[in-house]
Amino acid sequence: MSTKYSLTREINTKVDTIVKSIMEEAKNEGKREGKREGKREGKLEGKLEAYKEMAIRLLKQGYDIAAIANITGLSRTEIESLRNGC
C-alpha cells in the first residue's frame, strides 16, 4: 500500500511541476505580447503626435485645412480642433 501511495504522490508532484511550468510559460508569453502591443501603441501615438505637430506648423504658415489634411492624413475636424487650440 505504501508503494501505491508513493507512486501516486510522485505522479502528483510531476503533474504539479508540469502545470506550474505551463502556467509560468503562459504568463511570460502574456507579458511578451503585452510589451509588443505597448510598443505598437506607443509608435502609433508618436506618429499621430508628429502629424499633429506638423499640422500646427502648417497652419501657422498659412496652409489651408484641405492641404494639411492631404499632407498629414488627419481629418479636417482634427485640424480645425488644432487650429482652435493654436
Beta strands, then each sheet from edge to edge (+ up, - down):
end
